[in-house]
Amino acid sequence: MKNVRRPTYSFLILVIGLILINTLLAWLSLQFSHLISPSLPTSVSMIFIAAAFMLIFTLWFGMYGAIAAYAGSFIGAGLLSGMPVTVALYFSLANLWQVLIPLIAFRIFDVHVGMESTRDLFHLVLFGTILNNVIGAAWGSVSLAIAGIDTWSQVPSAFLAWFIGNIIVTIIIVPLVLRHFTPRVEKSKVFVKNYWF
């Protein structure tokens, strides 16, 4: 019988570290984006670098990365941007969808995280760049309008900025990082092959 590795304090430390990184990247992404384009809706970034790393961490660390993506967004893009707690709770689901969709697709279609083939890249583009960002951008921009933070007339511009910015960031950063660093991460004790183990 194969000995299945159980999660230890290593995963707790990993999640806390990833939350800190995601929070910092989310907050910095918003600050940088609003310097470039002050007219953007409050919690929308046209260059949300955090999106790429949230996705990378989730593909490497499974649900631990997804939890960190949600928490990092909740704190960095929500609370630190002045968003009310209740709004940040559902607004941050946008980033959770953006990482869960590719994670599930990668597991269902047995995609290699290290981007070893064009098939792997195809799945990354479809599920980790296009589909996930359509859903995340729609969820996030509509959430801001429902909360009254942005007007309904700002939804299309918020959606486009979110969607296009995330596509650019993820298509440039994610394949390169996955291709070059996955072999090292796979050797670590915290690499997750499925969802939790």
TIRO-2110 file (N, C-alpha, C; in Angstrom, 1 decimal):
// TIRO-2110
0.8, -1.2, 0.0, N, 1, A
0.0, 0.0, 0.0, CA, 1, A
0.9, 1.2, 0.0, C, 1, A
0.6, 2.2, -0.9, N, 2, A
1.4, 3.4, -1.0, CA, 2, A
1.1, 4.3, 0.1, C, 2, A
2.1, 4.9, 0.7, N, 3, A
2.0, 5.8, 1.8, CA, 3, A
1.7, 7.2, 1.3, C, 3, A
0.5, 7.7, 1.6, N, 4, A
0.0, 9.0, 1.1, CA, 4, A
0.5, 10.0, 2.0, C, 4, A
1.1, 11.0, 1.5, N, 5, A
1.6, 12.1, 2.3, CA, 5, A
0.4, 13.0, 2.8, C, 5, A
0.4, 13.2, 4.1, N, 6, A
-0.7, 14.1, 4.6, CA, 6, A
-0.2, 15.5, 4.8, C, 6, A
-1.1, 16.5, 4.7, N, 7, A
-0.7, 17.8, 4.9, CA, 7, A
-0.2, 18.1, 6.3, C, 7, A
0.9, 18.9, 6.4, N, 8, A
1.5, 19.2, 7.7, CA, 8, A
1.4, 20.7, 7.9, C, 8, A
2.2, 21.2, 8.9, N, 9, A
2.3, 22.6, 9.1, CA, 9, A
2.9, 23.3, 7.9, C, 9, A
3.6, 22.5, 7.0, N, 10, A
4.2, 23.1, 5.8, CA, 10, A
3.1, 23.8, 4.9, C, 10, A
1.9, 23.1, 4.8, N, 11, A
0.9, 23.7, 4.0, CA, 11, A
0.3, 25.0, 4.6, C, 11, A
0.2, 25.0, 6.0, N, 12, A
-0.2, 26.2, 6.7, CA, 12, A
0.7, 27.4, 6.4, C, 12, A
2.0, 27.1, 6.5, N, 13, A
3.0, 28.1, 6.3, CA, 13, A
3.0, 28.5, 4.8, C, 13, A
2.8, 27.6, 3.9, N, 14, A
2.7, 27.9, 2.5, CA, 14, A
1.5, 28.8, 2.2, C, 14, A
0.3, 28.5, 2.8, N, 15, A
-0.9, 29.3, 2.5, CA, 15, A
-0.7, 30.7, 3.1, C, 15, A
-0.1, 30.8, 4.3, N, 16, A
0.1, 32.2, 4.9, CA, 16, A
1.1, 33.0, 4.0, C, 16, A
2.1, 32.3, 3.5, N, 17, A
3.1, 33.0, 2.7, CA, 17, A
2.5, 33.4, 1.3, C, 17, A
1.7, 32.6, 0.7, N, 18, A
1.0, 32.9, -0.5, CA, 18, A
0.0, 34.0, -0.3, C, 18, A
-0.7, 34.0, 0.8, N, 19, A
-1.7, 35.1, 1.1, CA, 19, A
-0.9, 36.4, 1.1, C, 19, A
0.2, 36.4, 1.8, N, 20, A
1.0, 37.7, 1.9, CA, 20, A
1.4, 38.2, 0.6, C, 20, A
2.0, 37.2, -0.2, N, 21, A
2.4, 37.6, -1.6, CA, 21, A
1.3, 38.1, -2.4, C, 21, A
0.2, 37.4, -2.4, N, 22, A
-1.0, 37.8, -3.3, CA, 22, A
-1.6, 39.1, -2.8, C, 22, A
-1.6, 39.3, -1.5, N, 23, A
-2.1, 40.6, -1.0, CA, 23, A
-1.3, 41.7, -1.5, C, 23, A
0.0, 41.6, -1.3, N, 24, A
1.0, 42.6, -1.8, CA, 24, A
0.9, 42.9, -3.3, C, 24, A
0.8, 41.8, -4.0, N, 25, A
0.7, 42.0, -5.5, CA, 25, A
-0.6, 42.6, -5.9, C, 25, A
-1.7, 42.2, -5.2, N, 26, A
-3.0, 42.8, -5.6, CA, 26, A
-3.0, 44.3, -5.3, C, 26, A
-2.5, 44.6, -4.1, N, 27, A
-2.5, 46.0, -3.7, CA, 27, A
-1.6, 46.9, -4.6, C, 27, A
-0.4, 46.4, -4.9, N, 28, A
0.5, 47.1, -5.8, CA, 28, A
0.0, 47.2, -7.2, C, 28, A
-0.7, 46.1, -7.7, N, 29, A
-1.3, 46.2, -9.0, CA, 29, A
-2.3, 47.3, -9.1, C, 29, A
-3.1, 47.4, -8.1, N, 30, A
-4.2, 48.5, -8.1, CA, 30, A
-3.5, 49.9, -8.0, C, 30, A
-2.5, 50.0, -7.2, N, 31, A
-1.8, 51.3, -7.0, CA, 31, A
-1.2, 51.7, -8.4, C, 31, A
-0.4, 50.8, -9.0, N, 32, A
0.2, 51.1, -10.2, CA, 32, A
-0.7, 51.4, -11.3, C, 32, A
-1.8, 50.6, -11.4, N, 33, A
-2.8, 50.8, -12.5, CA, 33, A
-3.5, 52.2, -12.4, C, 33, A
-3.8, 52.6, -11.2, N, 34, A
-4.5, 53.9, -11.0, CA, 34, A
-3.5, 55.1, -11.2, C, 34, A
-2.3, 54.8, -11.1, N, 35, A
-1.3, 55.9, -11.5, CA, 35, A
-1.3, 56.1, -13.0, C, 35, A
-1.5, 55.0, -13.7, N, 36, A
-1.5, 55.1, -15.2, CA, 36, A
-2.8, 55.6, -15.7, C, 36, A
-3.9, 55.1, -15.1, N, 37, A
-5.3, 55.5, -15.5, CA, 37, A
-6.2, 55.7, -14.3, C, 37, A
-6.1, 57.0, -13.8, N, 38, A
-6.9, 57.3, -12.6, CA, 38, A
-8.5, 57.2, -12.9, C, 38, A
-8.9, 57.1, -14.1, N, 39, A
-10.3, 57.1, -14.4, CA, 39, A
-10.9, 55.7, -14.3, C, 39, A
-10.1, 54.7, -14.0, N, 40, A
-10.6, 53.3, -13.9, CA, 40, A
-11.4, 53.2, -12.6, C, 40, A
-12.5, 52.3, -12.7, N, 41, A
-13.3, 52.1, -11.5, CA, 41, A
-12.4, 51.6, -10.3, C, 41, A
-12.8, 51.9, -9.1, N, 42, A
-12.1, 51.7, -7.9, CA, 42, A
-11.2, 50.5, -7.8, C, 42, A
-11.8, 49.3, -7.8, N, 43, A
-11.0, 48.1, -7.6, CA, 43, A
-10.7, 47.3, -8.8, C, 43, A
-10.5, 48.0, -9.9, N, 44, A
-10.2, 47.4, -11.2, CA, 44, A
-8.8, 47.8, -11.6, C, 44, A
-8.0, 46.9, -12.0, N, 45, A
-6.6, 47.2, -12.4, CA, 45, A
-6.5, 46.7, -13.8, C, 45, A
-5.9, 47.6, -14.7, N, 46, A
-5.7, 47.1, -16.0, CA, 46, A
-4.4, 46.3, -16.2, C, 46, A
-3.5, 46.4, -15.2, N, 47, A
-2.3, 45.5, -15.1, CA, 47, A
-2.3, 44.8, -13.8, C, 47, A
-3.1, 43.8, -13.6, N, 48, A
-3.2, 43.1, -12.4, CA, 48, A
-2.2, 41.9, -12.3, C, 48, A
-1.0, 42.2, -12.1, N, 49, A
0.1, 41.2, -12.0, CA, 49, A
-0.3, 40.1, -11.1, C, 49, A
-1.0, 40.4, -10.0, N, 50, A
-1.4, 39.4, -9.1, CA, 50, A
-2.1, 38.2, -9.7, C, 50, A
-2.9, 38.5, -10.8, N, 51, A
-3.7, 37.4, -11.4, CA, 51, A
-2.8, 36.3, -11.9, C, 51, A
-1.7, 36.7, -12.5, N, 52, A
-0.8, 35.7, -13.1, CA, 52, A
-0.2, 34.8, -11.9, C, 52, A
0.2, 35.4, -10.9, N, 53, A
0.8, 34.6, -9.8, CA, 53, A
-0.2, 33.8, -9.0, C, 53, A
-1.4, 34.4, -8.8, N, 54, A
-2.5, 33.6, -8.2, CA, 54, A
-2.7, 32.3, -9.0, C, 54, A
-2.7, 32.4, -10.3, N, 55, A
-3.0, 31.3, -11.2, CA, 55, A
-1.8, 30.3, -11.0, C, 55, A
-0.6, 30.8, -11.1, N, 56, A
0.6, 29.9, -11.0, CA, 56, A
0.6, 29.2, -9.7, C, 56, A
0.4, 29.9, -8.6, N, 57, A
0.4, 29.3, -7.3, CA, 57, A
-0.7, 28.2, -7.2, C, 57, A
-1.9, 28.4, -7.8, N, 58, A
-3.0, 27.5, -7.7, CA, 58, A
-2.7, 26.2, -8.5, C, 58, A
-2.1, 26.4, -9.7, N, 59, A
-1.7, 25.2, -10.5, CA, 59, A
-0.6, 24.4, -9.8, C, 59, A
0.3, 25.1, -9.0, N, 60, A
1.3, 24.3, -8.3, CA, 60, A
0.8, 23.7, -7.0, C, 60, A
0.0, 24.5, -6.3, N, 61, A
-0.3, 24.1, -4.9, CA, 61, A
-1.8, 23.8, -4.7, C, 61, A
-2.6, 23.6, -5.8, N, 62, A
-3.9, 23.2, -5.8, CA, 62, A
-4.8, 24.1, -5.0, C, 62, A
-5.7, 23.5, -4.1, N, 63, A
-6.7, 24.3, -3.4, CA, 63, A
-6.0, 25.3, -2.4, C, 63, A
-4.8, 24.9, -2.0, N, 64, A
-4.0, 25.9, -1.1, CA, 64, A
-3.8, 27.2, -1.8, C, 64, A
-3.4, 27.1, -3.1, N, 65, A
-3.2, 28.3, -3.9, CA, 65, A
-4.5, 29.0, -4.1, C, 65, A
-5.6, 28.3, -4.3, N, 66, A
-6.9, 28.9, -4.5, CA, 66, A
-7.4, 29.7, -3.3, C, 66, A
-7.2, 29.1, -2.1, N, 67, A
-7.5, 29.7, -0.9, CA, 67, A
-6.7, 31.0, -0.7, C, 67, A
-5.4, 30.9, -1.0, N, 68, A
-4.6, 32.1, -0.9, CA, 68, A
-5.0, 33.2, -2.0, C, 68, A
-5.4, 32.8, -3.1, N, 69, A
-5.9, 33.7, -4.2, CA, 69, A
-7.1, 34.5, -3.7, C, 69, A
-8.0, 33.8, -3.1, N, 70, A
-9.2, 34.4, -2.6, CA, 70, A
-8.9, 35.4, -1.4, C, 70, A
-8.1, 34.9, -0.5, N, 71, A
-7.7, 35.7, 0.7, CA, 71, A
-6.9, 36.9, 0.3, C, 71, A
-5.9, 36.7, -0.6, N, 72, A
-5.1, 37.8, -1.1, CA, 72, A
-5.9, 38.9, -1.8, C, 72, A
-6.9, 38.5, -2.6, N, 73, A
-7.7, 39.4, -3.3, CA, 73, A
-8.6, 40.1, -2.3, C, 73, A
-9.2, 39.4, -1.3, N, 74, A
-10.0, 39.9, -0.3, CA, 74, A
-9.3, 41.1, 0.5, C, 74, A
-8.1, 40.8, 0.8, N, 75, A
-7.3, 41.8, 1.6, CA, 75, A
-6.8, 42.9, 0.7, C, 75, A
-6.0, 42.5, -0.3, N, 76, A
-5.2, 43.4, -1.2, CA, 76, A
-6.1, 44.3, -2.1, C, 76, A
-7.0, 43.6, -2.8, N, 77, A
-7.9, 44.4, -3.7, CA, 77, A
-9.2, 44.8, -3.1, C, 77, A
-9.5, 44.2, -1.9, N, 78, A
-10.8, 44.6, -1.3, CA, 78, A
-10.5, 45.5, -0.1, C, 78, A
-10.1, 45.0, 1.0, N, 79, A
-10.0, 45.8, 2.2, CA, 79, A
-9.0, 46.9, 2.1, C, 79, A
-7.8, 46.7, 1.6, N, 80, A
-6.8, 47.7, 1.5, CA, 80, A
-7.2, 48.8, 0.5, C, 80, A
-8.1, 48.5, -0.4, N, 81, A
-8.6, 49.6, -1.3, CA, 81, A
-9.8, 50.3, -0.8, C, 81, A
-10.1, 50.0, 0.5, N, 82, A
-11.2, 50.7, 1.1, CA, 82, A
-12.6, 50.2, 0.9, C, 82, A
-12.7, 49.0, 0.4, N, 83, A
-13.9, 48.3, 0.1, CA, 83, A
-14.6, 47.8, 1.4, C, 83, A
-15.9, 47.9, 1.6, N, 84, A
-16.5, 47.4, 2.8, CA, 84, A
-16.3, 45.9, 2.8, C, 84, A
-16.2, 45.3, 4.0, N, 85, A
-16.0, 43.9, 4.2, CA, 85, A
-17.0, 43.0, 3.5, C, 85, A
-18.3, 43.4, 3.6, N, 86, A
-19.3, 42.5, 3.0, CA, 86, A
-19.2, 42.5, 1.5, C, 86, A
-18.8, 43.6, 0.9, N, 87, A
-18.6, 43.7, -0.6, CA, 87, A
-17.3, 42.9, -1.0, C, 87, A
-16.3, 43.1, -0.2, N, 88, A
-15.0, 42.4, -0.5, CA, 88, A
-15.2, 40.9, -0.4, C, 88, A
-16.1, 40.4, 0.4, N, 89, A
-16.3, 39.0, 0.5, CA, 89, A
-16.8, 38.4, -0.8, C, 89, A
-17.8, 39.0, -1.5, N, 90, A
-18.3, 38.5, -2.7, CA, 90, A
-17.5, 39.0, -3.9, C, 90, A
-16.9, 40.2, -3.9, N, 91, A
-16.1, 40.7, -5.0, CA, 91, A
-14.9, 39.8, -5.2, C, 91, A
-14.3, 39.3, -4.1, N, 92, A
-13.1, 38.5, -4.2, CA, 92, A
-13.3, 37.1, -4.8, C, 92, A
-14.6, 36.7, -4.9, N, 93, A
-14.9, 35.5, -5.6, CA, 93, A
-14.4, 35.5, -7.1, C, 93, A
-14.3, 36.7, -7.6, N, 94, A
-13.9, 36.9, -9.0, CA, 94, A
-12.5, 36.2, -9.2, C, 94, A
-11.6, 36.5, -8.3, N, 95, A
-10.3, 35.9, -8.4, CA, 95, A
-10.3, 34.4, -8.1, C, 95, A
-11.2, 34.0, -7.2, N, 96, A
-11.3, 32.6, -6.9, CA, 96, A
-11.7, 31.8, -8.2, C, 96, A
-12.7, 32.4, -8.9, N, 97, A
-13.2, 31.7, -10.2, CA, 97, A
-12.0, 31.7, -11.2, C, 97, A
-11.3, 32.8, -11.2, N, 98, A
-10.1, 32.9, -12.2, CA, 98, A
-9.1, 31.8, -11.9, C, 98, A
-9.0, 31.3, -10.7, N, 99, A
-8.0, 30.2, -10.5, CA, 99, A
-8.6, 28.8, -10.5, C, 99, A
-9.8, 28.7, -10.0, N, 100, A
-10.5, 27.4, -9.9, CA, 100, A
-10.8, 26.8, -11.3, C, 100, A
-11.2, 27.7, -12.2, N, 101, A
-11.6, 27.2, -13.6, CA, 101, A
-10.4, 26.5, -14.2, C, 101, A
-9.2, 27.1, -14.3, N, 102, A
-8.0, 26.4, -14.9, CA, 102, A
-7.6, 25.2, -14.0, C, 102, A
-7.7, 25.3, -12.7, N, 103, A
-7.3, 24.2, -11.9, CA, 103, A
-8.1, 23.0, -12.2, C, 103, A
-9.4, 23.1, -12.2, N, 104, A
-10.3, 22.0, -12.5, CA, 104, A
-10.1, 21.5, -13.9, C, 104, A
-9.9, 22.4, -14.9, N, 105, A
-9.7, 22.0, -16.3, CA, 105, A
-8.3, 21.2, -16.4, C, 105, A
-7.3, 21.7, -15.7, N, 106, A
-6.0, 21.0, -15.8, CA, 106, A
-6.1, 19.6, -15.2, C, 106, A
-6.9, 19.4, -14.1, N, 107, A
-7.0, 18.1, -13.5, CA, 107, A
-7.9, 17.2, -14.3, C, 107, A
-9.0, 17.7, -14.9, N, 108, A
-9.9, 16.9, -15.7, CA, 108, A
-9.2, 16.4, -17.0, C, 108, A
-8.5, 17.4, -17.6, N, 109, A
-7.9, 17.0, -18.9, CA, 109, A
-6.4, 16.6, -18.8, C, 109, A
-6.0, 16.3, -17.6, N, 110, A
-4.6, 15.8, -17.3, CA, 110, A
-3.6, 16.7, -18.0, C, 110, A
-3.6, 18.0, -17.8, N, 111, A
-2.7, 18.9, -18.4, CA, 111, A
-1.4, 18.9, -17.6, C, 111, A
-0.3, 18.9, -18.2, N, 112, A
1.0, 19.0, -17.4, CA, 112, A
1.3, 20.4, -17.1, C, 112, A
1.4, 20.7, -15.8, N, 113, A
1.6, 22.1, -15.4, CA, 113, A
2.9, 22.7, -15.9, C, 113, A
3.8, 21.9, -16.3, N, 114, A
5.1, 22.4, -16.8, CA, 114, A
5.1, 22.8, -18.3, C, 114, A
3.9, 22.8, -18.9, N, 115, A
3.7, 23.3, -20.2, CA, 115, A
4.7, 22.5, -21.2, C, 115, A
4.6, 21.2, -21.2, N, 116, A
5.5, 20.4, -22.0, CA, 116, A
5.0, 20.2, -23.4, C, 116, A
3.8, 20.6, -23.8, N, 117, A
3.4, 20.4, -25.1, CA, 117, A
2.4, 21.6, -25.6, C, 117, A
2.1, 21.6, -26.9, N, 118, A
1.2, 22.6, -27.3, CA, 118, A
-0.2, 22.3, -26.8, C, 118, A
-0.5, 21.1, -26.5, N, 119, A
-1.8, 20.7, -25.9, CA, 119, A
-1.9, 21.4, -24.6, C, 119, A
-0.8, 21.3, -23.8, N, 120, A
-0.8, 22.0, -22.4, CA, 120, A
-1.0, 23.5, -22.6, C, 120, A
-0.3, 24.1, -23.5, N, 121, A
-0.5, 25.5, -23.8, CA, 121, A
-1.9, 25.9, -24.2, C, 121, A
-2.5, 25.0, -25.1, N, 122, A
-3.8, 25.3, -25.5, CA, 122, A
-4.8, 25.3, -24.4, C, 122, A
-4.7, 24.4, -23.4, N, 123, A
-5.6, 24.4, -22.3, CA, 123, A
-5.3, 25.6, -21.4, C, 123, A
-4.1, 26.0, -21.3, N, 124, A
-3.8, 27.2, -20.5, CA, 124, A
-4.4, 28.4, -21.1, C, 124, A
-4.3, 28.6, -22.4, N, 125, A
-4.9, 29.7, -23.0, CA, 125, A
-6.4, 29.7, -22.9, C, 125, A
-7.0, 28.5, -23.2, N, 126, A
-8.5, 28.4, -23.2, CA, 126, A
-9.0, 28.6, -21.7, C, 126, A
-8.5, 27.9, -20.8, N, 127, A
-9.1, 27.9, -19.4, CA, 127, A
-8.4, 28.8, -18.5, C, 127, A
-7.1, 29.1, -18.7, N, 128, A
-6.4, 29.9, -17.8, CA, 128, A
-6.1, 31.3, -18.2, C, 128, A
-6.6, 31.7, -19.4, N, 129, A
-6.5, 33.0, -19.9, CA, 129, A
-7.8, 33.6, -20.4, C, 129, A
-8.5, 32.8, -21.2, N, 130, A
-9.8, 33.4, -21.8, CA, 130, A
-11.0, 33.1, -20.9, C, 130, A
-11.4, 31.9, -20.7, N, 131, A
-12.6, 31.6, -20.0, CA, 131, A
-12.6, 32.1, -18.6, C, 131, A
-11.6, 31.8, -17.9, N, 132, A
-11.5, 32.2, -16.5, CA, 132, A
-11.6, 33.7, -16.3, C, 132, A
-10.9, 34.5, -17.2, N, 133, A
-10.9, 35.9, -17.1, CA, 133, A
-12.2, 36.6, -17.6, C, 133, A
-12.9, 35.9, -18.5, N, 134, A
-14.3, 36.4, -18.9, CA, 134, A
-15.2, 36.3, -17.7, C, 134, A
-15.2, 35.2, -17.0, N, 135, A
-16.0, 35.0, -15.8, CA, 135, A
-15.6, 35.9, -14.7, C, 135, A
-14.3, 35.9, -14.4, N, 136, A
-13.8, 36.8, -13.3, CA, 136, A
-14.1, 38.3, -13.6, C, 136, A
-13.8, 38.7, -14.8, N, 137, A
-14.1, 40.2, -15.1, CA, 137, A
-15.5, 40.5, -15.0, C, 137, A
-16.4, 39.6, -15.5, N, 138, A
-17.8, 39.8, -15.4, CA, 138, A
-18.3, 39.9, -13.9, C, 138, A
-17.8, 38.9, -13.2, N, 139, A
-18.2, 38.8, -11.7, CA, 139, A
-17.7, 40.1, -11.0, C, 139, A
-16.5, 40.4, -11.2, N, 140, A
-15.9, 41.6, -10.5, CA, 140, A
-16.6, 42.9, -10.8, C, 140, A
-16.7, 43.1, -12.1, N, 141, A
-17.3, 44.4, -12.5, CA, 141, A
-18.8, 44.6, -12.1, C, 141, A
-19.5, 43.5, -12.3, N, 142, A
-20.9, 43.5, -11.9, CA, 142, A
-21.0, 43.6, -10.3, C, 142, A
-20.1, 43.0, -9.6, N, 143, A
-20.1, 43.1, -8.1, CA, 143, A
-20.0, 44.5, -7.7, C, 143, A
-19.1, 45.2, -8.3, N, 144, A
-18.9, 46.6, -8.0, CA, 144, A
-20.1, 47.5, -8.2, C, 144, A
-20.8, 47.2, -9.3, N, 145, A
-22.0, 47.9, -9.6, CA, 145, A
-23.1, 47.6, -8.6, C, 145, A
-23.3, 46.3, -8.3, N, 146, A
-24.3, 45.9, -7.3, CA, 146, A
-24.1, 46.6, -6.0, C, 146, A
-22.8, 46.7, -5.6, N, 147, A
-22.5, 47.3, -4.3, CA, 147, A
-22.6, 48.8, -4.3, C, 147, A
-22.8, 49.4, -5.5, N, 148, A
-22.9, 50.8, -5.6, CA, 148, A
-21.5, 51.5, -5.6, C, 148, A
-20.4, 50.8, -5.6, N, 149, A
-19.1, 51.3, -5.7, CA, 149, A
-18.8, 52.0, -7.0, C, 149, A
-19.3, 51.3, -8.1, N, 150, A
-19.2, 51.9, -9.4, CA, 150, A
-20.6, 51.9, -10.0, C, 150, A
-20.8, 52.7, -11.0, N, 151, A
-22.1, 52.8, -11.6, CA, 151, A
-22.3, 51.7, -12.7, C, 151, A
-23.5, 51.4, -13.0, N, 152, A
-23.8, 50.4, -14.0, CA, 152, A
-23.2, 50.8, -15.4, C, 152, A
-23.1, 52.1, -15.6, N, 153, A
-22.5, 52.5, -16.9, CA, 153, A
-21.0, 52.3, -16.9, C, 153, A
-20.3, 52.0, -15.8, N, 154, A
-18.9, 51.7, -15.7, CA, 154, A
-18.6, 50.3, -15.9, C, 154, A
-19.6, 49.4, -15.9, N, 155, A
-19.4, 48.0, -16.0, CA, 155, A
-18.7, 47.6, -17.2, C, 155, A
-19.1, 48.1, -18.4, N, 156, A
-18.4, 47.7, -19.6, CA, 156, A
-16.9, 48.1, -19.6, C, 156, A
-16.6, 49.3, -19.2, N, 157, A
-15.2, 49.7, -19.1, CA, 157, A
-14.4, 48.9, -18.1, C, 157, A
-15.0, 48.6, -16.9, N, 158, A
-14.4, 47.8, -15.9, CA, 158, A
-14.1, 46.4, -16.4, C, 158, A
-15.1, 45.9, -17.1, N, 159, A
-15.0, 44.5, -17.6, CA, 159, A
-13.8, 44.4, -18.6, C, 159, A
-13.8, 45.4, -19.6, N, 160, A
-12.7, 45.4, -20.6, CA, 160, A
-11.4, 45.6, -20.0, C, 160, A
-11.2, 46.5, -19.1, N, 161, A
-9.9, 46.8, -18.5, CA, 161, A
-9.4, 45.5, -17.7, C, 161, A
-10.3, 44.9, -17.0, N, 162, A
-10.0, 43.7, -16.2, CA, 162, A
-9.6, 42.6, -17.1, C, 162, A
-10.5, 42.3, -18.1, N, 163, A
-10.3, 41.2, -19.0, CA, 163, A
-9.0, 41.3, -19.9, C, 163, A
-8.9, 42.4, -20.5, N, 164, A
-7.7, 42.6, -21.4, CA, 164, A
-6.4, 42.7, -20.6, C, 164, A
-6.5, 43.4, -19.5, N, 165, A
-5.3, 43.4, -18.6, CA, 165, A
-4.8, 42.1, -18.1, C, 165, A
-5.8, 41.3, -17.7, N, 166, A
-5.5, 39.9, -17.2, CA, 166, A
-5.0, 39.0, -18.3, C, 166, A
-5.6, 39.1, -19.4, N, 167, A
-5.1, 38.3, -20.6, CA, 167, A
-3.6, 38.6, -20.9, C, 167, A
-3.3, 39.9, -21.0, N, 168, A
-1.9, 40.3, -21.3, CA, 168, A
-1.0, 39.7, -20.2, C, 168, A
-1.3, 40.0, -19.0, N, 169, A
-0.4, 39.6, -17.9, CA, 169, A
-0.3, 38.0, -17.8, C, 169, A
-1.4, 37.3, -17.9, N, 170, A
-1.3, 35.9, -17.8, CA, 170, A
-0.6, 35.2, -19.0, C, 170, A
-0.9, 35.7, -20.2, N, 171, A
-0.3, 35.1, -21.4, CA, 171, A
1.2, 35.3, -21.4, C, 171, A
1.7, 36.4, -20.9, N, 172, A
3.1, 36.7, -20.9, CA, 172, A
3.8, 36.0, -19.7, C, 172, A
3.3, 36.0, -18.5, N, 173, A
4.0, 35.5, -17.3, CA, 173, A
3.8, 34.1, -17.1, C, 173, A
2.5, 33.6, -17.1, N, 174, A
2.2, 32.2, -16.7, CA, 174, A
3.0, 31.1, -17.4, C, 174, A
2.9, 31.1, -18.8, N, 175, A
3.6, 30.0, -19.5, CA, 175, A
5.1, 30.0, -19.2, C, 175, A
5.7, 31.1, -19.1, N, 176, A
7.2, 31.2, -18.9, CA, 176, A
7.5, 30.7, -17.5, C, 176, A
6.8, 31.1, -16.5, N, 177, A
7.1, 30.7, -15.1, CA, 177, A
6.8, 29.2, -15.0, C, 177, A
5.7, 28.7, -15.5, N, 178, A
5.3, 27.3, -15.4, CA, 178, A
6.4, 26.4, -16.1, C, 178, A
6.8, 26.9, -17.3, N, 179, A
7.7, 26.1, -18.1, CA, 179, A
9.1, 26.0, -17.4, C, 179, A
9.6, 27.1, -16.8, N, 180, A
10.9, 27.1, -16.3, CA, 180, A
11.0, 26.7, -14.8, C, 180, A
10.0, 26.9, -14.0, N, 181, A
10.1, 26.6, -12.6, CA, 181, A
9.3, 25.4, -12.1, C, 181, A
8.4, 24.9, -12.9, N, 182, A
7.6, 23.7, -12.4, CA, 182, A
8.5, 22.5, -12.1, C, 182, A
9.5, 22.2, -12.9, N, 183, A
10.3, 21.0, -12.5, CA, 183, A
10.9, 21.1, -11.1, C, 183, A
11.3, 22.3, -10.7, N, 184, A
11.8, 22.5, -9.3, CA, 184, A
10.7, 22.4, -8.3, C, 184, A
9.6, 23.0, -8.5, N, 185, A
8.5, 23.0, -7.6, CA, 185, A
7.9, 21.6, -7.4, C, 185, A
7.9, 20.8, -8.5, N, 186, A
7.4, 19.5, -8.4, CA, 186, A
8.2, 18.6, -7.4, C, 186, A
9.4, 18.9, -7.2, N, 187, A
10.3, 18.2, -6.3, CA, 187, A
10.1, 18.6, -4.9, C, 187, A
9.3, 19.6, -4.6, N, 188, A
9.1, 20.1, -3.2, CA, 188, A
8.0, 19.3, -2.6, C, 188, A
8.0, 19.3, -1.2, N, 189, A
7.0, 18.6, -0.4, CA, 189, A
5.6, 19.2, -0.6, C, 189, A
5.5, 20.4, -1.0, N, 190, A
4.2, 21.1, -1.0, CA, 190, A
3.6, 21.1, -2.4, C, 190, A
4.2, 20.6, -3.4, N, 191, A
3.6, 20.5, -4.7, CA, 191, A
2.4, 19.6, -4.6, C, 191, A
1.3, 20.1, -5.2, N, 192, A
0.0, 19.3, -5.2, CA, 192, A
-0.4, 18.8, -6.5, C, 192, A
-0.5, 17.5, -6.7, N, 193, A
-0.8, 16.9, -8.0, CA, 193, A
-2.2, 16.9, -8.3, C, 193, A
-3.1, 16.9, -7.3, N, 194, A
-4.5, 16.9, -7.6, CA, 194, A
-5.1, 18.2, -7.1, C, 194, A
-5.9, 18.1, -6.0, N, 195, A
-6.5, 19.3, -5.5, CA, 195, A
-5.9, 19.6, -4.1, C, 195, A
-5.8, 18.6, -3.2, N, 196, A
-5.2, 18.8, -1.9, CA, 196, A
-3.9, 18.1, -1.7, C, 196, A
-3.6, 17.0, -2.4, N, 197, A
-2.4, 16.2, -2.2, CA, 197, A
-1.7, 16.0, -3.5, C, 197, A
END
